[in-house]
Amino acid sequence: MANTTKRLAGVTTLTIDGTAYNVAECTYRTGRVKRETISSLNSGAAGYKESLAPGMIKVTILDSAGFAMSLFNGLTNSTVVVGAANGKTVSGSGMWTTEAVEVNAAEGRAEITFEGPALTETGVSSS
């Protein structure tokens, strides 16, 4: 068996409500806190405003004759799980799609964005 301890990127898996999809690209935001700098007119950065940020998983999947892309627009309480090449698993429950799905027919790809509560990361060090 190959030693993959130095693998940082590459092969990624994706399931949405337990169904696996071929993923071409994936980005995520764990959520929790968003900070916005507050500036004053005389001294520049004076501090920051803190607000809660939703979790987000944005995927580009490969289109397939086996499923209708329009079904993704109706997802409002989904579980999305990403398995990263580095061994980390990122998951979100109670997620919904935020954009109408656009399919690039020439490339056979569709981008789908999910948002919801903060994401969970497993397979990571707590230090």
N, C-alpha and C positions, 0 to 999 in steps of 0.2 A: 504494500500500500504506500502511496506517495506521501511524503511529509509536506503538509500544507500550512505549517505554522506561520510562514511569512506571507501567505496569500492575503492581500488587502482588498482586492477588487476583482470583478469578473462575473462569474456565474452567479445568477440571482434567481430565486424562485418566488412565485407569487400565487397566493390563493385569495379568492374573494368569496366569502360565505362557503368555504370548503371546496370550491372549484378551482383547479389549477389553470393558469393562463401562461402563454409564452410572453415573457417580458423582454422588451428591447432596452428600456431605460427606466430608472427609478430614482426619485429623490424623496426625502422626507424631512419633516420638522417635528421634533418631539413635543413641542408645545411648552406649556408651563408659563414662562414669563417673557414679556416683551418690554424693552426699555426704549424710551424716546427721550433724546436730549432736550432739555429746556434751556434756552439761551436768553441772556439779558442783552440789552442794547449797549451797555457800557463795559461788561466784563466777559462776554462770550458765554461759554458753557457754565451754567449756574447749578445744574443738577439734572435730574431725570424724572420722568413720569413712568410709572410701572403699571402694566395692565396684564391681564391673562391672555395668553395666545393659544389658539386651538392647535391640536395635533393635525398634521397634514401628511398624506402620502400621495405623491403624483407619479403615475406610471404611464409608460407608453407600451401598449401591448400590440401584438401582431394580430391583424384581422384574420378571421377564419370563417369558412362557410358554415361551421357548426353552431354559431350563436349569433343572435341579433344584437348589434351595438346599441340599439335604442333601449334595450333593457337596462343598461347601466344608468340611464337618466332617472329611473324609478327607484334606485337604491337609496334608502333613508335610514337603515339600521343594520349596517353591514359590519362583518368582521373581516379585516384586511390583514394578511400576514405576509411579510417579506422575509425571505431567508437570504442573507447576504453571503458573499464569498468568504468573508473573514470569520464566519461562524456565528455571527450575531443574528438574532431574530428580532424583528421590529413588528409589533402588532398593535392594531387599534380596533376597539369594539364600539358599536353604536355610531359608526361613521356614515356619512352621506356624501353623495356626489355634489359638486358645486358648480360645474360648468356643463353645458350641453356637449355631448361627445362629438368631436370632429374626427373624421377618418380621412387620412391621406391615402387615397386609392392607389396612387402611383408607387408609394412605398409600402402599402399594406399595413399601416400603423395607425393607432388611435391613442390619443392622450386622454387620461381620465384622472381627475383630481378628487380626492376624498378629504374631508375635514371632519373633526369630531373632538372628543375628549383627548387629553394628553396620551401619547403613545407609550407603550411598554417596550423596553429593550432588555432582552435576555442574552446570556452568553457574554456578558461584559464584566469587567472588574469594577468593584465598588470604590476603588481608591482614586 
